[in-house]
């Protein structure tokens, strides 16, 4: 294994679980052996960081940062560290948090600008390559942005806010027609009606069809259902994420 790594920075534990399922689906493997694990630079892997071997045998770290601001902060820190700990690829993964489909493009553009401003602090001379990655040091390090979203029409079967939950629920509803209507009917029947949250839809799917697996496993299990995977891939291609997800898994 060469002394370099690729890194995925995501917001929370559920994003991390979703990524774990995706990376396994794309052919990545858990690091062999038992903890403690060590990275290519001889440092002990921090508890809570998931580590894999990519399909080419490269070291891949998956880190849940605890919110969007923490993701951007860790992005800047890791880019500074690249001079001593070689960084091959870095994926910055955030919820768009747009309130509706119409606001998606504007919100994504704002997030990308925020990422670019952080990159510029660590590498003022970055450029953009043909795949829309930010290329640092002549392409030695590539930074990709992945923003969770699903452009499915507004529906009581889906959360309105553009988050991981909307993406997953949209894929589940398309793959298994009937589930979404059942959940929408139940959610509408609650009294008194609580404030809307994207999680109410996701956890309803989990409770209805994945209860034994639990919350973390739910986000991994969707990647083991071929019908759901096809719908996830379709939406990830549409929002521009899929190529970067496959690239970091190589």
N, C-alpha and C positions, 0 to 999 in steps of 0.2 A: 504494500500500500504506500503510495507516495505521500509526502508530507504536505498535504493540502486537504481542504474540505469544502463541501458545499453546505449551505445553511438555508433553512426555511424559517422565517420569523412570522408567527401568527398571533392572533389576539388572545385566544383562550383555550381552555382544555378541550372543548368540543371541537374547535377547529383542528386542534392537534390530533384528536381521535379520527376525524374525517380524513386528514392528511395521512395518518397511519394506514387506514384502510385503502386509500388511493395508491400509496406507494407500494403496498403489498400487491395490489391489483396490477400495477405496472411492472412488477418483477423484482422489486427491491427486497432484500432479506435482512432480518435482524442480525446484528453483530453476533458472531459465534461466541460461545462461552457464557460465563456467568459474571454478573457485576462483582467488583467495580470494572467499568470499561475505561479505556484510555483513548484519547484522540490521537491523530497522527503527529501531534506536537509533544506527546508524552504527558499531557495533562489529564487528570482524572475527569471524566464526564460528570457534569453537574447533575444531581438527582432531579428528575423531572424533564431532562432533555432526552428525547428518543433518538437513538442512533441506528443507522442502517448501512448496509453496503448497497450501492447502486448496481444496476445491471452490468456495469463495467468494472465493478469492484472498488469504486471510489467511496470514501467516507462521507456520509450524509447525516447532518444533524437537524433535528426538528425541535424547535423551541417555542413554547407558549410563553408570551411576554406579559400578559395581564393588562390588555387594553391597547387601543390604537396609539396613544402617545408613547407608551412603553415600546411598542414595535418600532416607531420612528427613532426613538432614542437609542435602542439597541442597534438599529441599522447604522447609525453614525458611528457608534463605538466599534462595531465589527469592521467597518471599512477602515478605520484608523489602525486596527490591529492587523490588517492584511499585510503590512510591511514586514511583520515577523511571523505571522501565522497565515500562510498562503490561502487565499480564498478564491475558489474556482467559480462558483456561482452562488448568488444570494437571491432568494425570493422574498419579497415583501408582500405579505398577505393580509388584507384588511376587508372588513365589511364596508360596502359603499354607504350604508345607512341612509340612502335616499328614501324619502317618504313615499314615493310612488315611481312608476315606470318612467314617467315623463322627466323626472329629475335625475335619471341615471347618468346620462352623458356628462352633465354639468358637475355632478358630484365626483365621478371618476376622474374628470380632468383636474378638479381641485386636489384630489388625493395624489394624483401623479405629480402635480406641481410641488406638493409638500415633500414627496419622496425625492424629487430632483434637487430641491433646495438643500436637503440633508446630504445628498451625495456630493453636491458641489462644495460643501464644507470640507469634505475629506479628499475630494479629487476634483479640483476646479476645471480640469481639462477633459472631463468625460465627453463622450460622443454617443450617438444613437446608432445602433447597427440595423441591418435589414429586417431583423425580427422584432424591432422596437425595444430591445434590451438596451440598458445603459451600459456602455463599454468603458471600463476604466483601465488605465495603464496599457493602452494599445490593444485592449480586448483580453488581457490576462484575467481580469475579473469582470463578470457580467452580472448586472442587477436587473431582475424582472419584477414587474408588479402584477399581482393577481388580486382582483377585487370581486368578492362574492356578490352575485346578482343573478336574477332570472327575469327575463322580459315577458313572462307569461302575463296574459291580461289580468286585470283586477278581478278577484273572485272571493266569495266568502270561504272558499276552500283553501285559500292561501293567505299568509301574513302579507300585509301591505308593505311593510318596511323591507328594504333590500338588504338581506343578511344571509348568512349560511342557512338559517332555518328556512327561508323562502326558497332558496335553491334546492334544498333537499326535499322539501314538501312538494314542490312543483314536479320534481322527478318521480316521487312516490305516487302522486295523484295520476300522472300520465301513464306510469307503468302498471298501476293497479286501479283502474277506473272503479268507482264506487266507494273507495275508502274516503276520499276527500269529501264527498257528499254526506257520508255518515258522520264524519268529524264536524263538518260545518253545522249540521243539524243539532248535534249535541252541544257545541259551543254556543249556539244561539239560544239554547234552552236554559242556560244558567241564569239563576236569579238569586241575588242581584247580580247584574253584569259587571265583572271586574274590568279594570283598564286593559286595553288590548296590548298584547305582547307577542312578538314573533314565536316565543317559546311555547305558547299554548297549543299551537298547531303541531309543532314538532313532537312535543311530549305526548300529545294525543295519539300520534302515529306509533310512538314507542310503546305506550301503554296498551294500545290495541293489538299490535302485531309483533312486538319485540320485547315484551315485558320481562321475560326470563333473562334476557341479555343484559338489561340495565342501560343507563343513559350513555355511558362512554362507549359501550359495545354497540349500541344502536348506530352511532355514526360510522363505525367500522363495518357493521353488518350490511349497510346499504351497498357497499362495494362488492359483496358476494352474491348479489341478486342480479343476474344478467339483464333482466328487463329494466331494472332501476339504473344500472350502469350505463345502458344505452341512452337513457334519458338524461342522466347527469352529463355524459360526454357531449351530447348535443347542445346542452345549455352552456357548458364550459367552452365549447368551440365558439358558440355565438357571442359570448362575452369576452373572448380573446384570451382565455386562461389556459386552454388545453395544451397548446404548444410548449408553453413555459413549464407546465407540470410534467410533460413527457421529457423535456430537456434535462431537468434537474434529476430525474430518475435514471438517466443513462449513466 
